[in-house]
Amino acid sequence: MPIDENLINNIGGTSQVSRLDYKCGHCDRHVSGRVVNIYSRTQNKLDDPIIQFMICTSCIKGSIWSEGKIIPGTKPGEKLEGLPVEIEAAYQEARSCFSINAFTACELVCRKILMHVSVDKGAEEGQSFISYLDYLEEKGYITPIIKEWADLIREIGNQSTHKLIPPDENRTKATLMFTMELLRIIYEMQHVASKFKKNE
Ligand SMILES: [Zn+2]
């Protein structure tokens, strides 16, 4: 079906359809986004869109509304502050992998994060995954609250060294949540605390 040019509508700022509430997949914020263009089902009927193009009022990045879905979609896990650049990039990658159901890739990136964190905290490079986990536990970075997760990750690590384990959404979600909590405790808390110290 060819594009019908008559159905493409630029939306002015005062138009009733110029705002759309959604959670931005770029910055994770709930925003009232600015709708700049609507491809409508019928001419001049803008409240029955096929596609809407929005700009996030918070991060000024573009998203698309298509048949009720927002693209890019939101990622699981939360935005964290104070992460070192490489770890931040890997954490975003892990979240993106999960959002597109790439569970094995997500788990691999989470392990990479654990390695980065351990080395950042003084572990030697080139160790096994389990030894990184042990290292963080030994140094007190893994608290009793997230110990249960740590054991789960260790178990997965043990299995995957001996055989290829099939992807499992719940297992990967637990891995990602564990990684997030670990990063929160190790980096974000310190980052937040340092803000207060500066103000003293
Ligand atoms: Zn945004």
Residues whose N, C-alpha, C, O or C-beta is under 5 A from the ligand:
A	BS01	ZN	C24 H26 C27 C56 S58 C59
